[in-house]
């Protein structure tokens, strides 16, 4: 009896899919981009909440150094990595209340506009920038990228944000992007951002204050990924440039 039921399900699956395709996207037009959260792609740190079984955003099976999607909870081994296409870049200025000496309290306050005069009035205490009100200013370099499924060419927009020790990685990546050139009919030209392809993995770094994981980037050729991914990247780049799609701030405890 159970076997017959399975066979019936298999037989009706094509009909179900045909019906779904006939109504593709129905109702989704009511959900605009400003009513959606673009996921963040991050590297799990030793103290990440996603590694704590007691936290609601715990991701089973993930280890420090792995790369994860904070919305879908998908994760990738640090050596396996992911393939992305950059489509936008912006800098966010974030205000955080410092933690108390016992490690409690503190947290995200607000996002400052780039024109806020207090940004130019910070005092540096070591690697920390202190605003006139005593709170900490954290600069966040945000890269909007298309996460590529190499098997079928589908893509998903995600944000990779770099703070503190990650800023140097972001600057290096920006430099590497601008150095991608090809030979054209009229001589060498700089590749458009949306057509630069990167394989992202992670590696451990350390200093006298401790150790953490950061992204590392390896360039790939556009011919190594499905053409559909490049087309989707080009379209998302246009949406970012027009302001239809923006990067956003999601407070996080991962401040490296």
N, C-alpha and C positions, 0 to 999 in steps of 0.2 A: 504493500500500500504506500509506504513512504517513498519507495523508488518511483512509483507512478506519479506521485505528487511532484517529485523533482523533475521528472521528464516533462510534465505539463508546464512547469515554470520555465523550463528551457525553451519549450515550444512557443510560449506566449511572450518571451522576452523581446524578440524582434518587433512584435506588434506594439509592445509598450514603448520601446525606443522610438518607433516611427511616430507614435502619438505625441511623445515628448518633443520630438524634433519639429512636428507640425505646429507646436505651440511654443517654440523656442523664445525664451526671454519674457514670456507673459507675466506682467506685474512688476518686473524688475525696473521698468521705466519710471516707476514711482519713487525709486531710490536714487537720489542724486549723489554726486561725489562728496558733497559736504555732509552727507548723512552716513558716510562709511569711514571706517578706520583703515588707513593704509598700514599694513603690518610693519613691524620693525624686524630687521635681521640682525641678530647679535651673537656675540661669542660668549658662551657660558663661562663665568668666573667661579672660583672656588666657593665664594659666598653667595652665588646667585640664588634667588628665591626659587628659580625653576629646578634647582637641584635639591631643594628641601622638601621632603615628603609631607611636611606639616603645612605647606603653602598651597593655596588653591591652584596656582599656576605651575605646580610641579609637573615635570616631564619625565615619565618613567623611562629608564634605560639610558638617559643622556649623561654624559660625563663633562667635567670641566675641559674647556677647549673646543667642545663641539659647537657647531653653528646652528642656531635655532630661529624659528619664526614665532614671534610672541603671540600671534593670534591663532594660527592653526596648530601650534605645538609640534610641527614637523621639525626634525633635527637631522643634521648631517655630521658624520665623523669629521674630526679636524683635518685628517689627511685626505678624505674623500672630497670635501669642499663642495662649492656650488659655482655655477656659471651665471654671470650677470652682464647686463648691458646698461651703462650709465645713461640717464636721460635728464638729470637736473642736479643743481647744487645750490645750497643756500647756507647761511650762517645764522644760528639762533643765539640769542643772549638770554641766559636763564638765571634767575635769582633763587638762591637756596639759603635757608636758614641753617647756620652751622649746628652740628651736634653738640650736646653738652659734654663736659669732661668724662662723664661715665659712659658715653657712647649712645645715650638716648636722645630723643627729640630730633630737631632738625627736619629738613625736608624741603621739597619744591614749593616756592612761593608764587612765581609768575614768570611770564616771558616779557622781556623788555624790548621795546622797539629799537632798531639800530640807531635812531636819532636821539635816543634818551641821553641827556647831558651827563647823567651819573656814570655812564660807561667810561667816559674820559676822565673821571675823577677817582678811579679805583686806586687803592694802594696795594702794592704787591708784598705779600708775606710768604717768602719762599716761592713755591709754585702756585700759590693761591692768590686770587684777586679779590680784594675786599671793597665792597661798595661803601659810600659815605654812611649808610645806615647800619653798617656792621655785618650785613649779610654777604654771602659769597656770590661772585659773578662767575658763571660757568659758560664758556663759549662752546657751542655745539656745531660742528661741521656736519651738515646733513646731505647725504648723497641719495637721490631718488634713482633707483635702478629697476630694471626688469629682470626678475628671477626666471631663468630659462630651464624648461624641462627638455633635456637634450633628446629624449626618445621621441616625443611627438611635436616638439616645437612650440608648445603652449607657454605662455608667460604670465607672470603675476607681478604687479608693482609692489615694491617693498622699499623701506627707508633704512639706510645704514648710517647711524650717527656716531660721530667720533668726539670724545671729550678728553680733556687733560692729556694723558700720555698718548692718546689715540690721535691727537691733532697732527702730530708729525707724520703719522701713517696717511692721514687724509691729504696732507700737503704733498707727500710723495706720490700718491695716486694721481692727484691733479696734474703734477708735473709729468708723470708717465703718460697720461692721456694726451697732453698737448704735444708730446714728442712722437705720437703715432703718425707717420706719414706714408704716403704711397706715391708711386710714379704715375702721373696722368698724361693725357695727350699734350698738355701744355706745360709739363714739367711736374716737379714734386708738389704735393698738396697735403695739408693737414686733414686727417680723417674727421668726420663729424662725430661728436661725442656719442651719439646713439649707435654708431657702428663700431665702437671700440669694445672688444669682447674680453672679459676677464674671468679667470678661474681663481676664486677666493678660497683660501684655506686659513688655518690659524697656526700661530707659533707662540711659544712662551717667551716672555721677556722678564727682566728683573732689574732691580736697583737696590740701594741700601735700605729701602722701605718695604720691600717685598717683591712678589712676583705676580704676574697676570698674563692673560692671553690677548693677542692682538691679531687682526687680519693681516694676511700677506697676499699679494696680488701677482698673478702670472698672466701675461698677455697671450691671447689666442687670436687666430685669424677669423674674420667673418665667415669664411668658407667652411669653418669647422662646426657651425651650428645651422639648424634649419632656417631657410629663408623666411618662413613665417614669423620667427622670433625677431628678425631684423625689421620687418615691416611693422610689427607691434611696437617695437622700440621707437621707431621713427614717429609713429602716431602719438605715443605718450610724450615724447620730447616736444611735439607741437602743442599738446595740451598744457604742459608745464610752462612753456614760453608764453602762452596766451593768458595764463593765470587760472585756467579752468581747474587745474590740479595743483595743489600746494603741499609742501612738506608740513609736518605738524610736530607738536611736542607731546611726548608721553613720558611723564616722570619715571625715573628708574633708579634703583639703588646702585646700578653699575656705573660708577663715575670715573673709571680709569680713562 
